[in-house]
Amino acid sequence: MEWVASPEAWIALATLTALEIVLGIDNIVFISVLVGRLPAEQRDRARIIGLALAMGTRILLLLFLAWIMSLQATLFTVLGEDISGRDLILLGGGLFLIAKATLEIHSALEGVEETHVTAVAGFGAVLVQIALIDIVFSLDSVITAVGLAKDVPVMVIAIVLAVLVMMFAAKPIGDFVDARPTVKMLALSFLVLIGTALVAEGVGLHIPKGYIYFAMAFSLGVEMLNLRLRGRGKPVHLYKKPGLEQAE
């Protein structure tokens, strides 16, 4: 417990907690989309259990730190590109996200709705998907934690605090997404973007996360303006060229 008296440890804890929250944004989006397929009375429980699984996964990965680091060793080479265990996990997770988001977009566009019975039966499947994809999301956050903090208790506390914050944020974000179809479509497109970035990372093409988060924030900002404009309820007037009749 020597870290308690260390100012550096407390600074690392605050910094790491903030970073874990930021890195957890993609996880919240994924969970919001998944639990949106469940009946309303099961969504809160699914969010809490899903995020609890996420917290447990990250702590386990942290405790198996040597295994995490070993994932970066080259397993084989394809077309001159070294492939590691981490690359395979990122590739698999990215392809899964792209496939999942594409299927959800197809269902939304085609008007395909799951029945209540089917959704109830899928409660366990939703939790399994959350747990599996969180392993992919956790790799970078755990490696970041190791780079920022020297003490394992500091890393564990940061992960717990970040997940607690996400537990409070997940419900309002999920409700907001579910109530607005265009925002849900935007969230699904974010998952395609994140999945593409994971696949790129898996094949050795690094895309800075700052670019991805900026694109997401910009798109969300534009959508918020559109929602406010639609909320005003004023008709849109279309004007023809000068001298021609105005059409509404």
N, C-alpha and C positions, 0 to 999 in steps of 0.2 A: 504493500500500500504506500510505498514511498512516493508514488506519483501524485498523491493527494497534496503534498506540500510543494509540488513543482509548478511554477507559473507556466512553464512551457507545455506541460501536460494539459492544463486547463485551456490554454490557447488552442492546442491541437484538438481537444474535445469539442470546443465551440466550432472551429473550422470544419472538422470532420463531420459533425452533426449537420451543419448547413449543406455541405457537399452531398451527404447521403440523402438529404431531402430533395435536393435538385436532381440527383441521379435517380431518385425514385419516381420522378414525374412520369416516365414512360411506363412504369409498373402500375401506377394509379390509372392511367389511361386504359391499359390492357384489362385491369380488373373491372373497371367501370363498364367496358364493352361486354365482358364475359357475364357479369352478374346481371346485366340488363336483359339477358335471355331467361332469367329465372322469374318465378312469381314474385310479386312485390313483397309478400310477407317473408320471403327467404333471402332477400337481397342483403339486408343489414348483416345477417348471420354469416352469409357467404363472404362479405367484405372483411369482417373481423377475423374469421377463420383463415381466409386467404392471406391477409396481411400477417397474421400470427405465424402461418407457415413460412411466409417470406422472411420474417425475422429469424425463425429457427434455422432456415436454410443458410442465411448469411452468417449466423454465428457458427454453425457447423463448418462452413467453408473456411471461416477464419481460424477455427481450431485445427483444421486439417491444412494449415498453411503450406506445409512442405509439399503436399499433394498438389495444391494450387500452383505453386511455383514450378513443379515438375511438368505441368501441362504445357509450359512454354518451350519444352525441349522438342526438337524436331523428330517426328515419327517417320516421315517419308518425304520425298520430293516429287512434285508434279510440274513438268514444264519449267524446271529451274526454280520453282517456288517451294520453299520449305513449308511443310504442313505440320502443325503441332496439335496436341490434344485440345488446346484452347481454340485453335482455328476451327477444328471440327465441331466443337460445341457452338461456336458463334455461327458457323454455316448452318447447322441444323436448326438452331433457334431462329435465325433470320428467315430461313425458308418457311418455318412453321408460322411465324408472324405474318409473312406475306400471304401464305395460303389461307390462314384464318381470317385475316382482314378482307381478302378478296371474296371469300365465301360469304362473309357478313354483308359486304357491299352488294353482292349479287342477290342475297335474300331481301335486302332492303329495297332494291330497285325492282325486283320481281314481285314484291308484296308477299313473300313466303313467310308465314308466321308459324312458330312452333305451337303445338297445342299445350294446354296446361299440364297434361299427363307427361308428355315428352320432356317438358322443362323440369318437372319435379324429378323425373328419373335421371336428369342430367346434372343434379346438384353435386354428386360425387365427382363426375367427370370435370365439372368446372373447377373444383378444388385441385384435382390432379393437374389440370392444365396450368393453373396459377402456380403451383409448386414447381412444375417442370420448367416453365418459362422464367421463373424467378432465378433459377440456377444460372441461366444465360445473363440476366440483368445483373446478377450479383458478382459476376467475375470481375468486371471493371471496378465496381464499388469496393470490393474486398482488397483488390490490388492497390487502389487509391488509399484505402485505410492503412495498409501496411507502409506505404510510402510516406504518409503524414505523421503517423504515431508510432512510438516505440513500445508502448505498453499495451498488452492484449486487453486488460480491463478497460482502458480508455476506448479502444476500438469497439468492444462489446457494448459499453454504455452509449456510445455515439449511435450505433445501429439500433439499439432499443429506443432511444429518444426519437430518432428519425422515423421509425415505424409507428410510434405512438402519435406523432404529428400527422403521419399519413392516414392513420385510422380516423382521426378527426376530420381530415380533409377529403377522404374518399367518398363519404356519403353525399355532402353537398355537391361535389364535382360529378358524382354518378347521377344524382337527381337532375342536375342541370343538363347533363348530356342526354339523359333519357327523355326529358321534356321537350327537347328541341332536335328534330330530325336532322337539320342541316349541321348542327354542332356534332351530332353523332357521326355523320358522314365525314366530317372533318377529323374527328378522333380516329376513325378507321383509316383515313388517309395518312394520319400520323404514324399509325402502326405499320403501314406499308413503307413509309419513309424510314422508320427505325429498323424494320426488317432488312431493307435494302442496305442500310449502313452496316448492319451486323454481317451481312453476306460479304460486303466489300472489305470489312475488317478481317473476315475469315480468309480472304484470298490475298491479304497483304496490302490492301488499299486503305490507308488510314484517313478517315474523315473526322476532323475536329468536332467534338460534341457541341462546341459553341456555335458552329454554323447550323447544326441541326436544331438546337434550341432557339436560335434566332429565327429560323424559318418557321418553326412552330409558333413562336410568340407573335411574329408578324401576321401569319395566317389567322391566328386566333383574334388578333386585334381588328383585322378587317372584318371578320365574322361578327364581332361585337358591334361594330358600326352598322353592319347590315341588319342585325337584330334590332338595334335601336331605331333604325330607319323604318323597318317593317312595323315596329311597335307603335309608331306614331299614327299609322293607319291612313296616311294621306295618299291620294291617288298619284300615280306617276304620269306626267304629261309628256307625250312624244310630239316633237315639233318637226314639221317638214321644212323644206327650204323656204327662204323668204319669198313671199308672193304667193305661196301655195296655202291651201286650207289647213288649219290646225286640226290635228287628230288627237283624240284622247283615248 
